[in-house]
Amino acid sequence: MTVTMPAGVQTARDLTGPAIADAVGRLSPAVRAVAAYHLGLADASGTPVAGGSTGKALRPALALLSARAAGAAPERGVVPAAAVELVHNFSLLHDDIMDGDTERRHQPTAWTVYGVGAAILAGDALLALAQDVLLENPPYGVWAARCLSAAVQRLIAGQGADLAFERRDDVAVEECLDMAGDKTAALMACACSIGVVYVGGSANLAMNLSGFGAHAGLSFQLVDDLLGIWGAPQITGKPVGSDLRTRKKSVPVVAALTSGTSAGRELAALLATSEPLTEDEVSRATALVEAAGGKEQIEKMADTELAAALSCLAEADMPEDVRAEFGAIAEFITARQW
């Protein structure tokens, strides 16, 4: 299935790209080189890349819509949109190191090019920049900065839980959902509401949009976990069953392992081996997750979260065209492609 990216996403890239580039330009030369490379603003030699950032700009698009929902022009949402994207990329720089990922956005990850220390510092710098650009715009920029800081705290807690799961054999589905709510959905909720806060919109609107983002973000993560096993390589950029190869405790896997079924027990025995899984074993593990009900259960959860997100959206007082664009992005990020 081919899913078309909403038009507002390209608009967000066009509007926020210059603000992100300007912010990165403030960094010291060595740190700036790493951040610019990671963001797609420059190649590994430091030569600027035409077209700017290679990111999807989903979170900036949500932040711009948030400002529009409060009756402001999209340009007034550029600063919070840029801040959210800077934080997102801070997390990606650190995630790549913790996960040992060697490729992102079809190029070598920053830590493989510049070293672990340099990539960590670049991530730290992006986090500081995100706060700087908000705090430079009082009075509401201060409140927006506090919203973003709270989301970052949850993001870090979620990442910590994710790392802890790797050392445990007794992870429950509820724990996985809590982790995903922190690691992924918290920043999505912030992106959906930070524009309202930044332009001085109503608290009720901010809360409704935060709820929308939290549910949509969790649905997005659940679908992402499904794609990590069944996703088409041309869509995900990874082999089918990639999460099983690394024995990642994604939600479908945990659902299967805790299902109490014979398929779940066989899956546990297969994943408990220390040797790398063969292609046949990956295929068998994939079939076992499905036989144990892991796929069906998480598909239903994703649908439930998306429905809850759209319910929050329906309750929010905003222009109908903005509501429609929010809905289109939610449908886009939760589309299943396999």
Legacy VTK file of the C-alpha trace (Angstrom):
# vtk DataFile Version 3.0
C-alpha trace
ASCII
DATASET POLYDATA
POINTS 338 float
0.000 0.000 0.000
1.336 3.429 -0.942
0.678 6.228 1.543
0.919 9.838 0.421
2.638 12.263 2.772
0.324 15.149 3.764
1.105 18.447 2.026
1.574 20.211 5.348
4.692 18.168 6.039
6.565 19.697 3.102
5.352 23.133 4.167
6.754 22.482 7.635
10.102 21.473 6.176
10.212 24.653 4.102
9.263 26.922 7.027
11.345 25.369 9.791
14.404 24.375 7.779
15.978 27.864 7.794
15.291 28.287 11.543
16.982 24.974 12.294
19.952 25.822 10.091
20.314 29.220 11.786
20.256 27.601 15.230
22.858 25.003 14.246
25.006 27.816 12.874
25.474 29.103 16.435
27.373 26.010 17.527
31.137 25.745 17.772
32.698 24.552 14.485
33.457 20.979 15.565
30.040 20.377 17.092
28.293 22.206 14.245
29.877 19.857 11.694
28.426 16.774 13.382
24.976 18.300 13.902
24.798 19.589 10.324
25.769 16.180 8.966
23.200 14.373 11.091
20.467 16.802 10.059
21.340 16.503 6.385
22.435 20.130 6.149
25.989 19.184 5.118
27.945 16.123 4.036
30.769 14.505 5.997
33.283 16.953 4.520
31.225 19.937 5.678
29.939 20.868 2.233
26.363 22.225 2.417
23.727 19.912 0.962
21.075 21.359 -1.329
17.568 20.929 -0.001
18.430 21.045 3.690
17.330 18.551 6.304
16.477 14.993 5.296
14.088 14.481 8.216
10.388 13.774 7.677
9.391 16.969 9.563
6.313 15.300 11.029
6.717 16.880 14.456
7.330 20.381 13.043
4.210 19.960 10.914
2.199 19.141 14.028
3.652 22.121 15.890
2.764 24.503 13.051
-0.769 23.100 12.979
-0.930 23.616 16.723
-0.273 27.320 16.295
-2.869 27.493 13.513
-5.387 25.704 15.743
-5.104 28.652 18.137
-5.832 31.091 15.299
-2.235 32.152 14.610
-0.439 32.235 11.282
1.797 29.188 10.717
4.871 31.431 10.711
4.276 32.133 14.415
4.765 28.435 15.092
8.173 28.192 13.440
10.194 28.626 16.652
8.437 25.875 18.661
8.385 23.655 15.570
12.145 24.040 15.197
12.631 23.391 18.922
10.676 20.131 18.783
12.667 18.954 15.766
15.958 19.803 17.472
14.929 17.705 20.487
13.836 14.849 18.236
17.254 14.833 16.589
19.005 15.025 19.947
17.255 11.764 20.791
18.131 10.180 17.446
21.838 10.967 17.813
21.882 9.294 21.212
19.609 6.416 20.163
21.901 5.498 17.277
24.802 5.122 19.692
22.858 3.129 22.286
21.353 0.829 19.644
24.571 0.496 17.644
22.774 1.583 14.469
25.136 2.273 11.582
22.713 3.848 9.108
20.040 6.544 9.311
18.282 8.358 6.489
20.255 6.297 3.966
23.672 7.481 5.187
26.150 6.349 7.877
25.115 7.471 11.353
27.000 10.407 12.863
28.793 8.355 15.512
30.268 6.043 12.857
31.657 9.055 10.988
32.801 11.355 13.819
33.049 9.031 16.813
30.832 8.339 19.813
31.991 11.307 21.888
31.430 13.831 19.120
27.944 12.489 18.396
26.969 12.649 22.081
28.113 16.269 22.281
26.195 17.154 19.119
23.041 15.655 20.607
23.559 17.595 23.828
24.059 20.776 21.805
20.771 20.288 19.919
18.922 19.829 23.204
20.386 23.079 24.559
19.560 24.901 21.315
15.935 23.824 21.524
15.587 25.512 24.904
17.527 28.579 23.772
15.296 29.364 20.794
12.189 29.144 22.964
13.532 31.129 25.908
14.577 33.954 23.569
10.899 34.657 22.947
9.107 35.549 26.206
6.594 35.465 27.685
4.993 32.361 26.218
8.296 30.940 25.015
9.115 30.281 28.672
5.979 28.157 29.096
6.677 26.380 25.833
10.197 25.628 27.066
8.774 24.089 30.225
6.398 21.919 28.170
9.287 20.744 26.021
11.463 20.064 29.065
8.740 17.883 30.608
8.479 15.918 27.364
12.261 15.428 27.294
12.228 14.084 30.841
9.640 11.505 29.816
11.544 10.688 26.635
14.684 9.970 28.666
12.721 7.851 31.131
11.291 5.849 28.246
14.698 5.326 26.696
16.013 4.170 30.067
13.181 1.652 30.376
13.842 0.407 26.847
17.480 -0.245 27.714
16.497 -2.000 30.948
14.163 -4.336 29.049
17.153 -5.756 27.175
18.434 -7.265 30.444
15.098 -8.718 31.544
13.108 -11.815 30.607
9.922 -10.838 32.446
8.772 -7.723 30.570
4.988 -7.238 30.511
2.925 -5.672 27.712
1.757 -2.923 30.061
5.369 -1.973 30.749
6.057 -1.786 27.025
3.093 0.513 26.553
4.263 2.765 29.390
7.743 2.859 27.859
6.371 3.738 24.407
4.167 6.408 25.958
7.275 8.044 27.387
9.825 7.396 24.651
7.668 8.249 21.635
4.232 9.589 22.521
5.361 12.275 24.990
7.246 14.273 22.367
4.401 13.789 19.890
1.962 15.153 22.462
4.263 18.117 23.012
4.532 18.775 19.281
0.743 18.841 18.973
0.258 21.337 21.802
3.410 23.470 21.969
2.244 25.839 19.227
-0.892 26.649 21.220
1.202 27.384 24.302
3.720 29.475 22.360
1.088 31.765 20.834
-0.911 32.103 24.065
-3.848 29.910 23.084
-6.357 28.368 25.464
-5.411 25.708 27.990
-8.352 23.530 26.918
-7.156 23.500 23.331
-3.617 22.649 24.403
-4.891 19.776 26.562
-7.092 18.355 23.792
-4.240 18.469 21.316
-1.840 16.983 23.833
-4.243 14.066 24.268
-4.530 13.707 20.514
-0.753 13.604 20.182
-0.300 11.145 23.035
-2.751 8.648 21.564
-1.543 9.171 17.987
2.057 8.831 19.138
1.367 5.536 20.892
-0.493 4.223 17.850
2.464 5.300 15.724
4.890 3.374 17.946
2.714 0.257 17.915
2.566 0.353 14.123
6.312 0.955 14.010
6.805 -2.183 16.110
4.631 -4.130 13.677
6.661 -2.793 10.756
9.836 -3.867 12.571
8.717 -7.449 12.003
6.429 -7.428 8.971
7.311 -4.151 7.246
8.294 -4.142 3.582
12.061 -3.519 3.212
11.494 -0.864 0.541
9.407 1.062 3.065
11.321 0.503 6.304
14.823 0.346 4.850
15.432 -2.781 6.928
15.106 -6.520 6.198
11.811 -8.232 7.027
11.960 -9.394 10.646
14.746 -6.975 11.562
13.565 -6.557 15.160
13.532 -10.306 15.673
17.101 -10.594 14.398
18.220 -8.277 17.192
15.842 -9.938 19.699
14.264 -6.566 20.412
11.477 -6.751 22.993
8.971 -4.835 20.890
5.306 -4.912 21.910
4.211 -7.680 19.471
7.070 -9.888 20.666
6.271 -9.305 24.345
2.579 -9.923 23.655
3.483 -13.253 22.074
5.923 -14.221 24.824
3.344 -13.530 27.543
0.405 -15.109 25.685
0.573 -18.429 27.538
0.364 -20.273 24.216
2.527 -23.075 22.886
3.663 -20.725 20.119
4.735 -18.201 22.735
6.728 -20.828 24.621
8.423 -21.991 21.439
9.268 -18.383 20.589
10.804 -17.871 24.037
13.005 -20.925 23.588
14.095 -19.777 20.133
14.977 -16.256 21.278
16.812 -17.577 24.343
19.569 -19.074 22.211
22.847 -17.135 22.138
23.690 -17.728 18.485
22.564 -15.285 15.763
19.264 -16.338 14.227
19.401 -17.864 10.758
17.008 -16.696 8.046
14.876 -19.794 8.625
14.796 -19.081 12.354
13.760 -15.458 11.749
10.941 -16.706 9.527
9.928 -19.231 12.179
10.009 -16.592 14.919
7.862 -14.280 12.782
5.293 -17.041 12.306
5.323 -17.812 16.028
4.645 -14.175 16.998
1.627 -14.216 14.709
0.443 -17.667 15.874
0.655 -16.508 19.492
-1.603 -13.561 18.680
1.062 -10.866 18.917
0.297 -9.289 15.573
-3.492 -9.262 15.927
-3.389 -7.958 19.493
-1.120 -5.027 18.662
-3.062 -4.169 15.513
-6.179 -3.836 17.668
-4.297 -1.715 20.208
-3.045 0.578 17.443
-6.574 0.981 16.098
-7.897 1.752 19.587
-5.237 4.423 20.164
-5.884 6.019 16.775
-9.619 6.139 17.508
-8.885 7.778 20.875
-6.650 10.330 19.149
-9.361 11.233 16.654
-11.877 11.521 19.504
-9.643 14.088 21.248
-9.323 15.921 17.954
-13.094 16.010 17.476
-13.530 17.648 20.888
-11.028 20.438 20.211
-12.274 23.892 19.230
-10.327 24.780 16.064
-10.802 25.623 12.382
-12.073 22.642 10.404
-9.259 22.752 7.849
-6.700 22.480 10.668
-8.629 19.591 12.209
-8.592 17.812 8.842
-4.828 18.275 8.499
-4.212 16.907 11.991
-6.333 13.895 11.094
-4.485 13.359 7.822
-1.117 13.287 9.605
-2.462 10.837 12.197
-3.662 8.525 9.440
-0.327 8.888 7.640
1.912 8.040 10.585
-0.195 5.040 11.591
-0.544 3.523 8.116
0.543 -0.113 7.878
2.764 -0.882 4.932
3.561 -4.531 4.338
LINES 1 339
338 0 1 2 3 4 5 6 7 8 9 10 11 12 13 14 15 16 17 18 19 20 21 22 23 24 25 26 27 28 29 30 31 32 33 34 35 36 37 38 39 40 41 42 43 44 45 46 47 48 49 50 51 52 53 54 55 56 57 58 59 60 61 62 63 64 65 66 67 68 69 70 71 72 73 74 75 76 77 78 79 80 81 82 83 84 85 86 87 88 89 90 91 92 93 94 95 96 97 98 99 100 101 102 103 104 105 106 107 108 109 110 111 112 113 114 115 116 117 118 119 120 121 122 123 124 125 126 127 128 129 130 131 132 133 134 135 136 137 138 139 140 141 142 143 144 145 146 147 148 149 150 151 152 153 154 155 156 157 158 159 160 161 162 163 164 165 166 167 168 169 170 171 172 173 174 175 176 177 178 179 180 181 182 183 184 185 186 187 188 189 190 191 192 193 194 195 196 197 198 199 200 201 202 203 204 205 206 207 208 209 210 211 212 213 214 215 216 217 218 219 220 221 222 223 224 225 226 227 228 229 230 231 232 233 234 235 236 237 238 239 240 241 242 243 244 245 246 247 248 249 250 251 252 253 254 255 256 257 258 259 260 261 262 263 264 265 266 267 268 269 270 271 272 273 274 275 276 277 278 279 280 281 282 283 284 285 286 287 288 289 290 291 292 293 294 295 296 297 298 299 300 301 302 303 304 305 306 307 308 309 310 311 312 313 314 315 316 317 318 319 320 321 322 323 324 325 326 327 328 329 330 331 332 333 334 335 336 337
